[in-house]
Amino acid sequence: MLLKVKTKIANEVATLHFDGVLDISTVESIQTSVNKLIDIHEVNLDFDKVTFVDSTGIGTISKILRKLNSEGVTATIRNIPPGVFEVFEILGLPEIFGEKVFQIKNA
């Protein structure tokens, strides 16, 4: 499987656009992209083109959110497809990280 990550940075705000699947074979590219961010105060993870997330992907997203929060960086996951959000919701991620972090894709 393949995941493309496109990063845009403006005014200390980084937006990472994901295209593909977040699974055991692609999570390293997410971690690498986030680790490259320097002097950023806000990170938006755009899931508009994410088609699937497995447990490794969920774990990686949780780890990234904890890391960014501990560094004082505001993080948001935007345009989450309803099927992917359902997995986040079942696992309780909105309760753990806050409802405002997760924004479902409009139909």
C-alpha positions in Angstrom: 0.0 0.0 0.0 1.0 3.6 -0.6 0.6 6.8 1.3 1.5 10.2 -0.1 2.1 13.0 2.3 2.2 16.6 1.1 3.2 19.2 3.6 2.4 22.9 3.4 3.7 25.4 5.9 2.5 29.0 6.3 2.8 31.3 9.3 4.0 28.6 11.7 1.0 26.4 10.7 1.7 23.1 9.0 -0.9 21.2 7.0 -0.1 17.6 6.1 -2.3 16.2 3.4 -2.5 12.4 3.4 -3.5 10.4 0.3 -3.9 6.6 0.7 -3.9 4.2 3.6 -2.4 4.5 7.1 -1.2 1.0 8.0 1.8 -0.8 9.2 3.5 -0.3 5.9 3.0 3.5 5.7 3.2 4.9 9.3 6.9 5.6 9.0 6.3 8.2 6.4 3.8 10.0 8.7 6.3 10.0 11.6 9.1 11.2 9.4 6.9 14.1 8.0 5.9 15.2 11.5 9.4 14.9 12.9 10.7 17.3 10.2 8.4 20.1 11.4 10.4 22.8 13.1 9.0 26.1 14.8 5.4 25.1 14.2 2.6 26.2 16.5 -0.2 24.3 14.8 -0.5 21.1 12.8 -3.4 20.1 10.7 -3.6 16.5 9.5 -5.9 16.4 6.5 -7.5 13.0 6.1 -9.6 13.9 3.0 -8.0 11.2 0.9 -7.4 8.6 3.5 -9.2 5.4 2.6 -8.2 3.1 5.4 -6.6 3.2 8.9 -5.5 0.0 10.7 -4.5 -0.4 14.4 -0.9 0.6 13.7 -2.1 3.8 12.0 -4.4 4.6 15.0 -1.5 4.0 17.4 0.8 6.3 15.3 -1.8 9.1 15.2 -2.3 8.8 19.0 1.5 8.9 19.5 1.8 12.0 17.3 -1.1 13.8 19.0 0.5 13.1 22.5 3.9 14.3 21.2 2.5 17.5 19.7 0.4 18.2 22.8 3.4 17.8 25.1 5.3 20.3 22.9 2.5 22.8 23.1 1.5 22.4 19.5 -2.2 22.5 18.6 -3.2 19.6 16.5 -6.3 19.0 14.4 -7.3 16.1 12.2 -9.6 17.4 9.4 -11.8 16.0 6.7 -12.0 12.6 8.3 -14.1 10.2 6.2 -17.1 8.9 8.2 -15.8 5.3 8.1 -12.4 6.3 9.5 -14.0 8.5 12.1 -16.1 5.6 13.3 -12.9 3.7 14.1 -11.6 6.7 16.1 -14.9 7.0 17.9 -15.1 3.3 18.8 -11.6 3.5 20.3 -12.5 6.6 22.3 -9.9 8.9 20.7 -12.3 12.0 20.7 -12.7 11.5 24.5 -9.0 11.1 25.1 -7.8 14.0 22.9 -10.9 16.2 22.8 -13.7 16.4 20.4 -12.3 19.6 18.8 -9.3 17.7 17.5 -11.4 15.5 15.2 -13.4 17.1 12.3 -15.5 14.8 10.1 -15.5 15.3 6.4 -18.7 17.0 5.1 -20.7 14.8 2.7 
